[in-house]
Amino acid sequence: MVACSLLASCATSPSDVRVSRSVEHTGTTEAPLSTEPPTPTPTPTASPASDPTNPDSSDSGGASGARGVGDVLFPDLGNPGIDVTHYEVDLSYAPGPHTVQATETMTIVATADLADFSLDAVGPVIASVSVDGVSAGFVADNPELVITPPTRISRGNSFTTTIVYSVTPAANGSQVGVENGWFPTSGGSYVMNEPDGARTWLPSNDHPSDKASFRFTLHVPAGLTGVANGRLESHTSDTAGETWIWNETDPMATYLIQVLTGSYTVIDDTGPHGLPLSSVILTTDRSTMQPFVDAIPSEIDFFEQYFGRFPLQSYGVAITDSSSGLAMEEQGRSLFSRDDFVSGRLGSTEQLLLSHELAHQWFGDAVSPARWQDIWLNESFATYGEWMWLDHVGVRTLAAAVAESLQRRRSASGSTAKPSVEKLFDFEVYEGGAVVLQALRLTIGDDAFFSLLKSWVRDNIGTSRTTGDFVALAEKVAGKDLTTFFNNWLYATRLPDSLPAPFS
């Protein structure tokens, strides 16, 4: 997600408010930093560093009736007693009444003995619930849906839960100051779920620590398109309208779900090493938006040099009819607002938005944060990738971006690794964290740094990880203790007046 450092709102244009991301050069005399791909070299190992943000990072296990996985920033989200492995979502939506009718079947593994269990649900009106095909009791206990199966479920057992429900979408005012959930448009709809919006239209284990595969069957009126994550499995038309089935086989966090309805054209292509590309553009915008679709292969080629092979089954862009400023790394197909791309050319803002959300496919999508306080693992890395791309295309040097953000980081008051809910999408997590990555690169060297980024994705693909996991891998790759470095740069609320190495 692209957020600004002055106002954390997806409805705000980055070009208008993100002072720290201005494309003007700062006038610094520092030479541009090389973005040539490194040659990987073997690295020794070292003992992992501790994670000061979480003294007890062990699994809490979960128990019957447990509510919330214990996320410091969003304590209501998730359930430690269940592991959802697959969502089958059959959903109908039509513009006008703006009502979602859905049947959802979840495949779940019990990670505790369960007399009952909860799902995150704020808004869905539940008609019925069944467990393994047998009617189950349920109580809507906002913000949870508490389900009592016909018989107790033993730890380790797999079971299915089917929920029939309806929703009249309404904007959800999240604690982070960003409206999220299901957004009706004049001709259809889109969803933007980060960080807690999926639960407003989909009963779910709505926390990034629980990733699952998804299959979406979308029913829309005749002539409209239903779009979701993954590969298009089938499209059929009949007197009732259109049915579109999409299959996302890569593990995905709920906040990365994409559902679009409206008058869209699906554009299929092939990217590097045969990677399937699938973009969706408003049909009336096809010619205007084509340059952004055409740019995808070269963008992927660039990032693969530094981050490793593209980690998901496919990629593309979705450009919807929202207000300016929408940019979200929905898995496998990044979501943008047409208002930011109506120029039809790859200007500085367009380059910034496209590169940032593409970098997220490695950092945030393939490897997701295990806790929301670990969001810097998404946003700092995507911002650093954005800086590298803007340097590559001649918009702004990496050195200039680092110099300006370093100056701001010295006066900022907030820890990159320990954001509050209110500062989840603020400067310290984005540009401030990208400065941390540049400092790490200068500390351990280019070879180790890019080997670390590639190893982070390759070793953890399809999982959710913590800051402590990253620190441990960084020490292993660098072959030395980095406790002092991370305490000074990552965990510190403010940088000291006399900058610590490597910038001193």
C-alpha positions as CSV (number, residue, x, y, z in Angstrom):
1,M,0.0,0.0,0.0
2,V,1.2,3.5,-0.8
3,A,0.6,5.8,2.1
4,C,1.8,9.3,2.6
5,S,3.9,10.4,5.6
6,L,1.7,13.4,6.4
7,L,-1.7,11.8,6.0
8,A,-2.2,8.0,6.1
9,S,-5.2,7.7,3.7
10,C,-5.6,5.6,0.6
11,A,-7.8,8.4,-0.8
12,T,-5.0,10.9,-0.8
13,S,-2.9,11.5,-3.9
14,P,0.8,10.7,-3.2
15,S,1.9,13.4,-5.5
16,D,0.1,16.0,-3.5
17,V,1.2,15.3,0.0
18,R,4.3,13.0,0.2
19,V,6.9,15.7,0.6
20,S,9.6,13.1,1.3
21,R,8.8,11.5,-2.0
22,S,9.1,14.5,-4.2
23,V,10.8,13.8,-7.5
24,E,12.9,16.9,-7.3
25,H,16.6,16.3,-6.6
26,T,17.9,17.5,-3.3
27,G,21.1,19.0,-4.6
28,T,23.2,16.6,-2.6
29,T,26.7,16.1,-3.9
30,E,26.7,12.4,-2.9
31,A,27.3,10.2,-5.8
32,P,24.4,7.9,-6.9
33,L,24.5,4.5,-5.4
34,S,24.9,1.6,-7.8
35,T,21.9,-0.5,-8.5
36,E,23.8,-3.1,-10.5
37,P,22.8,-6.6,-9.5
38,P,25.3,-8.2,-7.1
39,T,27.0,-11.5,-7.5
40,P,25.9,-13.8,-4.6
41,T,28.6,-15.2,-2.5
42,P,28.5,-17.8,0.3
43,T,28.2,-16.4,3.7
44,P,28.9,-17.8,7.2
45,T,26.4,-18.1,10.0
46,A,26.0,-16.3,13.3
47,S,23.7,-16.6,16.3
48,P,20.3,-15.0,15.9
49,A,19.7,-11.6,17.6
50,S,16.8,-11.2,20.0
51,D,13.7,-9.2,19.0
52,P,13.2,-6.4,21.5
53,T,9.6,-5.9,20.3
54,N,8.5,-9.3,21.5
55,P,10.4,-10.9,24.4
56,D,8.1,-14.0,24.3
57,S,7.7,-14.8,20.6
58,S,6.6,-18.4,21.2
59,D,3.3,-19.7,20.0
60,S,0.5,-19.1,22.5
61,G,-1.2,-22.2,21.4
62,G,-4.9,-21.2,21.5
63,A,-7.8,-22.6,23.4
64,S,-11.5,-23.2,23.0
65,G,-13.3,-19.9,22.9
66,A,-10.1,-17.9,22.3
67,R,-10.7,-14.4,20.9
68,G,-7.8,-12.8,19.1
69,V,-4.3,-14.1,18.3
70,G,-2.7,-11.5,20.6
71,D,-1.7,-8.9,18.1
72,V,-0.5,-5.9,20.1
73,L,-2.1,-3.4,17.7
74,F,-5.3,-5.3,16.8
75,P,-6.1,-7.6,19.7
76,D,-9.5,-8.5,18.4
77,L,-8.2,-10.0,15.1
78,G,-7.7,-13.7,14.4
79,N,-8.2,-16.8,16.5
80,P,-5.2,-18.9,17.7
81,G,-7.3,-22.1,17.9
82,I,-7.9,-22.4,14.2
83,D,-5.8,-22.5,11.0
84,V,-7.9,-21.8,7.9
85,T,-6.3,-23.6,4.9
86,H,-8.8,-22.7,2.2
87,Y,-11.7,-20.4,1.5
88,E,-14.4,-21.2,-1.1
89,V,-16.4,-18.0,-1.7
90,D,-19.5,-18.0,-3.8
91,L,-20.7,-14.4,-4.1
92,S,-23.4,-12.4,-5.9
93,Y,-23.3,-8.6,-6.3
94,A,-25.1,-6.1,-8.5
95,P,-24.7,-2.3,-8.7
96,G,-27.8,-0.5,-7.5
97,P,-29.0,-2.5,-4.5
98,H,-25.4,-2.8,-3.4
99,T,-26.1,-6.0,-1.5
100,V,-23.7,-8.9,-1.3
101,Q,-25.2,-12.4,-1.1
102,A,-22.7,-15.1,-0.3
103,T,-22.1,-18.6,0.7
104,E,-18.6,-19.3,2.1
105,T,-17.1,-22.7,2.9
106,M,-13.9,-22.7,4.9
107,T,-11.5,-25.6,5.4
108,I,-10.1,-25.4,8.9
109,V,-7.6,-27.3,11.0
110,A,-8.2,-27.1,14.8
111,T,-5.0,-26.1,16.6
112,A,-6.7,-26.6,20.0
113,D,-9.6,-28.6,21.3
114,L,-12.7,-26.7,20.3
115,A,-16.1,-26.6,22.0
116,D,-16.6,-23.4,20.0
117,F,-14.6,-21.1,17.9
118,S,-14.7,-17.5,16.6
119,L,-14.3,-15.8,13.3
120,D,-13.8,-12.1,12.6
121,A,-17.1,-10.6,11.3
122,V,-18.3,-7.0,11.5
123,G,-21.3,-6.3,9.2
124,P,-22.3,-9.7,7.6
125,V,-25.8,-10.8,8.5
126,I,-25.6,-14.5,9.1
127,A,-28.5,-16.7,7.8
128,S,-27.0,-20.1,8.7
129,V,-23.9,-21.9,9.7
130,S,-23.0,-25.6,9.3
131,V,-19.9,-27.6,10.3
132,D,-19.1,-30.7,8.2
133,G,-22.6,-30.4,6.7
134,V,-24.4,-30.4,10.0
135,S,-26.3,-27.3,11.3
136,A,-24.2,-25.4,14.0
137,G,-25.1,-22.8,16.6
138,F,-23.9,-19.3,16.1
139,V,-23.9,-15.9,17.8
140,A,-23.0,-12.6,16.3
141,D,-20.9,-11.1,19.1
142,N,-19.5,-8.0,17.4
143,P,-16.6,-8.0,16.3
144,E,-16.8,-11.9,16.3
145,L,-19.0,-14.6,14.9
146,V,-18.9,-17.3,17.6
147,I,-19.8,-20.8,16.2
148,T,-20.7,-23.8,18.3
149,P,-20.2,-27.1,16.3
150,P,-22.6,-30.0,16.9
151,T,-19.8,-32.0,18.5
152,R,-16.5,-30.9,20.1
153,I,-13.6,-30.8,17.6
154,S,-10.3,-32.3,18.7
155,R,-7.0,-30.6,18.1
156,G,-5.4,-31.6,14.8
157,N,-8.7,-32.4,13.1
158,S,-9.7,-30.8,9.8
159,F,-13.3,-29.7,9.3
160,T,-15.4,-27.5,7.0
161,T,-17.6,-24.6,8.0
162,T,-20.2,-23.2,5.6
163,I,-21.7,-19.8,6.2
164,V,-24.6,-18.3,4.3
165,Y,-24.8,-14.5,4.8
166,S,-25.6,-11.1,3.2
167,V,-23.9,-7.7,3.6
168,T,-24.9,-4.2,2.7
169,P,-21.5,-2.6,2.3
170,A,-20.6,0.5,4.2
171,A,-17.3,2.2,4.7
172,N,-15.4,0.9,7.7
173,G,-13.5,3.6,9.7
174,S,-10.5,1.6,10.7
175,Q,-8.4,2.7,13.7
176,V,-5.6,3.6,11.3
177,G,-7.6,6.4,9.7
178,V,-8.0,4.6,6.4
179,E,-11.5,3.6,5.3
180,N,-11.5,0.0,4.2
181,G,-13.8,-2.9,3.2
182,W,-16.2,-3.1,0.2
183,F,-16.6,0.1,-1.8
184,P,-19.5,0.4,-4.2
185,T,-18.8,2.4,-7.4
186,S,-21.2,3.8,-10.0
187,G,-20.7,0.8,-12.2
188,G,-19.6,-1.9,-9.8
189,S,-17.4,-2.2,-6.7
190,Y,-13.9,-2.9,-5.4
191,V,-12.4,-4.0,-2.0
192,M,-9.5,-2.5,-0.1
193,N,-9.0,-4.6,3.1
194,E,-5.8,-3.4,4.8
195,P,-5.6,-3.9,7.8
196,D,-8.9,-5.1,9.1
197,G,-11.5,-4.6,6.3
198,A,-12.0,-8.2,5.0
199,R,-14.1,-9.0,8.1
200,T,-16.6,-6.3,7.1
201,W,-17.8,-8.4,4.1
202,L,-16.2,-11.9,4.7
203,P,-16.3,-13.8,7.9
204,S,-12.7,-14.9,8.2
205,N,-9.6,-15.4,10.4
206,D,-8.8,-11.8,9.4
207,H,-5.1,-11.7,10.5
208,P,-2.0,-12.0,8.3
209,S,-0.6,-14.8,10.5
210,D,-3.2,-17.1,8.9
211,K,-2.7,-17.5,5.2
212,A,-4.9,-19.7,3.0
213,S,-5.7,-20.5,-0.6
214,F,-8.9,-19.0,-2.1
215,R,-11.4,-19.8,-4.9
216,F,-13.9,-17.2,-5.8
217,T,-17.1,-17.7,-7.8
218,L,-18.5,-14.3,-8.6
219,H,-22.0,-13.7,-10.0
220,V,-22.6,-10.3,-11.7
221,P,-25.3,-8.9,-14.0
222,A,-25.0,-9.5,-17.8
223,G,-22.2,-7.7,-19.5
224,L,-20.2,-7.1,-16.3
225,T,-17.0,-8.7,-15.1
226,G,-16.2,-10.2,-11.8
227,V,-12.5,-10.2,-10.9
228,A,-10.6,-11.8,-8.0
229,N,-7.1,-13.0,-7.1
230,G,-5.4,-15.8,-9.0
231,R,-6.0,-17.3,-12.4
232,L,-9.3,-17.2,-14.3
233,E,-10.7,-20.7,-14.2
234,S,-13.9,-20.1,-16.1
235,H,-16.4,-17.6,-17.4
236,T,-19.9,-18.5,-18.3
237,S,-23.0,-16.5,-19.3
238,D,-26.7,-17.3,-19.0
239,T,-30.0,-15.6,-18.5
240,A,-29.1,-14.8,-14.9
241,G,-26.0,-13.0,-15.8
242,E,-22.2,-13.7,-15.8
243,T,-20.3,-16.1,-13.6
244,W,-16.5,-15.7,-13.2
245,I,-14.4,-18.2,-11.2
246,W,-10.9,-17.3,-10.0
247,N,-8.5,-19.6,-8.3
248,E,-5.7,-18.3,-6.0
249,T,-3.5,-21.3,-5.1
250,D,-0.7,-19.3,-3.5
251,P,-1.2,-18.8,0.3
252,M,-2.7,-15.4,0.9
253,A,-3.5,-13.2,3.8
254,T,-7.1,-11.9,3.9
255,Y,-6.0,-8.2,3.7
256,L,-4.7,-8.9,0.2
257,I,-8.0,-10.2,-1.3
258,Q,-9.0,-8.6,-4.5
259,V,-12.7,-8.5,-5.6
260,L,-13.7,-6.2,-8.4
261,T,-17.0,-5.9,-10.3
262,G,-17.9,-3.7,-13.2
263,S,-17.2,-3.2,-16.9
264,Y,-13.7,-4.5,-17.2
265,T,-11.5,-6.0,-19.9
266,V,-9.2,-8.8,-18.9
267,I,-5.8,-8.5,-20.7
268,D,-3.7,-11.6,-20.7
269,D,0.0,-11.7,-21.6
270,T,3.2,-13.4,-20.8
271,G,6.0,-12.0,-18.7
272,P,9.6,-13.0,-17.9
273,H,10.4,-16.8,-18.1
274,G,6.8,-17.5,-19.1
275,L,5.2,-15.8,-16.1
276,P,1.4,-15.4,-16.8
277,L,0.3,-11.8,-16.7
278,S,-3.4,-10.9,-16.1
279,S,-4.4,-7.2,-15.9
280,V,-7.9,-5.8,-15.7
281,I,-8.8,-2.3,-17.1
282,L,-12.1,-0.5,-17.3
283,T,-13.2,-1.2,-20.8
284,T,-13.6,2.5,-21.7
285,D,-9.9,3.1,-20.5
286,R,-8.3,0.2,-22.5
287,S,-6.2,2.4,-24.8
288,T,-5.3,5.0,-22.2
289,M,-4.1,2.4,-19.7
290,Q,-2.2,0.1,-22.1
291,P,1.2,1.7,-21.5
292,F,1.0,0.7,-17.8
293,V,0.2,-2.9,-18.8
294,D,3.0,-3.0,-21.3
295,A,5.5,-1.8,-18.7
296,I,5.1,-4.8,-16.4
297,P,7.6,-7.2,-17.9
298,S,10.5,-4.7,-17.7
299,E,9.6,-3.8,-14.1
300,I,9.6,-7.5,-13.1
301,D,12.9,-8.1,-14.9
302,F,14.5,-5.3,-12.9
303,F,13.3,-6.4,-9.5
304,E,14.1,-10.1,-10.1
305,Q,17.8,-9.1,-10.2
306,Y,17.7,-8.0,-6.6
307,F,14.8,-9.8,-5.0
308,G,14.9,-13.2,-6.8
309,R,12.4,-14.9,-9.1
310,F,8.9,-13.4,-9.1
311,P,7.4,-15.4,-6.2
312,L,3.7,-15.8,-7.2
313,Q,1.7,-17.7,-9.9
314,S,0.9,-14.5,-11.9
315,Y,1.0,-10.8,-11.9
316,G,-0.9,-7.8,-13.3
317,V,-2.5,-4.5,-12.5
318,A,-6.1,-3.6,-11.8
319,I,-7.1,0.0,-12.4
320,T,-10.5,0.8,-11.0
321,D,-12.9,3.8,-10.9
322,S,-11.9,5.1,-7.4
323,S,-10.8,8.6,-6.3
324,S,-7.1,9.5,-6.6
325,G,-4.6,7.9,-4.3
326,L,-5.8,4.3,-4.2
327,A,-2.8,2.0,-4.4
328,M,-2.8,-1.4,-2.8
329,E,-0.7,-4.6,-3.3
330,E,-3.6,-7.0,-3.6
331,Q,-1.9,-10.3,-4.2
332,G,-0.9,-11.1,-7.8
333,R,-2.6,-8.0,-9.2
334,S,-2.0,-4.6,-7.7
335,L,-4.9,-2.2,-7.4
336,F,-4.8,1.4,-8.5
337,S,-7.2,4.4,-9.2
338,R,-7.8,5.4,-12.8
339,D,-7.6,9.1,-11.6
340,D,-3.8,8.6,-11.0
341,F,-3.2,7.1,-14.5
342,V,-5.5,9.1,-16.9
343,S,-2.4,10.8,-18.4
344,G,-1.7,7.5,-20.2
345,R,2.1,8.0,-19.7
346,L,4.7,6.8,-17.3
347,G,5.4,9.9,-15.4
348,S,7.0,10.2,-12.0
349,T,3.8,9.5,-10.0
350,E,2.9,6.5,-12.1
351,Q,6.4,5.1,-11.9
352,L,6.3,5.5,-8.1
353,L,3.0,3.8,-7.6
354,L,3.6,0.9,-10.0
355,S,7.1,0.1,-8.6
356,H,6.0,0.3,-4.9
357,E,3.1,-2.1,-5.3
358,L,5.1,-4.5,-7.5
359,A,7.9,-4.7,-4.9
360,H,5.2,-5.7,-2.4
361,Q,4.6,-8.9,-4.2
362,W,7.9,-10.1,-2.7
363,F,7.7,-8.2,0.5
364,G,4.2,-8.4,2.1
365,D,2.5,-10.8,-0.3
366,A,4.8,-13.8,-0.8
367,V,6.1,-13.2,2.8
368,S,3.6,-11.5,5.0
369,P,3.9,-9.9,8.5
370,A,3.1,-12.2,11.4
371,R,2.0,-9.3,13.5
372,W,0.8,-5.8,12.3
373,Q,3.7,-4.2,14.3
374,D,6.0,-6.0,11.7
375,I,4.5,-4.0,8.8
376,W,7.9,-2.4,8.1
377,L,8.8,-5.7,6.6
378,N,6.2,-4.7,3.9
379,E,6.4,-1.0,3.6
380,S,10.0,-0.2,4.2
381,F,11.1,-2.8,1.7
382,A,8.5,-1.7,-1.0
383,T,9.7,1.9,-0.5
384,Y,13.3,0.9,-0.9
385,G,12.4,-1.0,-4.1
386,E,10.5,2.1,-5.3
387,W,13.6,4.2,-4.7
388,M,15.7,1.7,-6.7
389,W,13.3,1.8,-9.6
390,L,13.1,5.6,-9.7
391,D,16.9,5.7,-9.7
392,H,16.9,3.1,-12.6
393,V,14.5,5.1,-14.8
394,G,16.2,8.5,-14.1
395,V,13.4,10.1,-12.0
396,R,15.4,10.5,-8.8
397,T,18.7,9.1,-7.5
398,L,18.6,6.6,-4.7
399,A,21.2,8.8,-3.0
400,A,18.8,11.8,-3.1
401,A,15.9,9.8,-1.7
402,V,18.1,8.5,1.2
403,A,19.6,12.0,2.0
404,E,16.2,13.7,2.3
405,S,14.6,10.8,4.2
406,L,17.6,10.5,6.5
407,Q,17.3,14.2,7.4
408,R,13.6,13.7,8.2
409,R,14.3,10.5,10.2
410,R,16.6,12.4,12.6
411,S,13.7,14.6,13.7
412,A,10.9,12.0,13.5
413,S,9.7,10.5,16.8
414,G,8.6,7.0,16.3
415,S,10.2,3.5,16.0
416,T,10.2,1.8,12.6
417,A,9.8,-1.6,14.2
418,K,7.2,-0.6,16.9
419,P,4.6,1.6,15.3
420,S,1.4,2.6,17.1
421,V,-1.9,1.9,15.4
422,E,-2.2,5.6,14.5
423,K,1.3,5.6,12.9
424,L,0.9,2.3,11.1
425,F,1.2,4.0,7.7
426,D,3.4,6.9,8.7
427,F,6.8,8.1,7.6
428,E,8.8,6.0,10.1
429,V,7.4,2.8,8.6
430,Y,7.8,3.9,4.9
431,E,10.7,6.2,4.2
432,G,12.2,5.9,7.7
433,G,12.4,2.2,7.3
434,A,13.9,2.4,3.8
435,V,16.7,4.5,5.4
436,V,17.2,1.5,7.8
437,L,17.6,-0.8,4.8
438,Q,20.1,1.6,3.2
439,A,22.1,1.7,6.5
440,L,22.0,-2.1,6.6
441,R,23.2,-2.3,3.0
442,L,26.2,0.0,3.8
443,T,26.9,-2.0,7.0
444,I,27.0,-5.5,5.5
445,G,27.8,-4.7,1.9
446,D,25.9,-5.1,-1.4
447,D,26.6,-8.9,-1.8
448,A,25.3,-9.8,1.6
449,F,22.4,-7.3,1.5
450,F,20.9,-8.6,-1.7
451,S,21.6,-12.2,-0.8
452,L,19.6,-11.4,2.4
453,L,16.7,-10.0,0.5
454,K,16.6,-13.0,-1.9
455,S,17.0,-15.5,1.0
456,W,14.2,-13.8,3.0
457,V,11.7,-14.4,0.2
458,R,13.0,-17.8,-1.0
459,D,13.2,-19.3,2.5
460,N,9.9,-17.9,3.8
461,I,7.6,-17.8,0.7
462,G,4.0,-18.5,1.6
463,T,4.4,-17.8,5.3
464,S,4.1,-14.9,7.8
465,R,7.2,-13.8,9.6
466,T,8.3,-11.4,12.4
467,T,11.0,-8.7,12.7
468,G,12.9,-11.1,14.9
469,D,13.0,-13.6,12.0
470,F,14.5,-11.0,9.7
471,V,17.1,-9.9,12.3
472,A,18.1,-13.5,12.8
473,L,18.5,-14.1,9.0
474,A,20.4,-10.8,8.6
475,E,22.9,-11.9,11.2
476,K,23.2,-15.3,9.6
477,V,23.9,-13.9,6.1
478,A,26.2,-11.1,7.4
479,G,28.1,-13.5,9.6
480,K,28.1,-11.2,12.6
481,D,26.1,-9.8,15.5
482,L,23.9,-6.9,14.4
483,T,22.3,-6.2,17.8
484,T,23.8,-2.7,18.1
485,F,22.9,-1.8,14.5
486,F,19.3,-2.8,14.8
487,N,18.9,-1.2,18.2
488,N,20.3,2.1,16.9
489,W,18.4,2.1,13.6
490,L,15.3,-0.1,13.6
491,Y,14.1,0.0,17.2
492,A,15.1,3.5,18.2
493,T,12.4,6.1,18.6
494,R,14.8,8.8,17.3
495,L,18.2,8.7,15.7
496,P,20.9,10.4,17.9
497,D,22.1,13.9,17.0
498,S,25.5,12.3,16.1
499,L,24.5,9.8,13.5
500,P,25.7,6.2,14.2
501,A,27.6,4.4,11.5
502,P,27.4,3.9,8.6
503,F,26.3,7.5,7.8
504,S,28.6,9.3,10.2
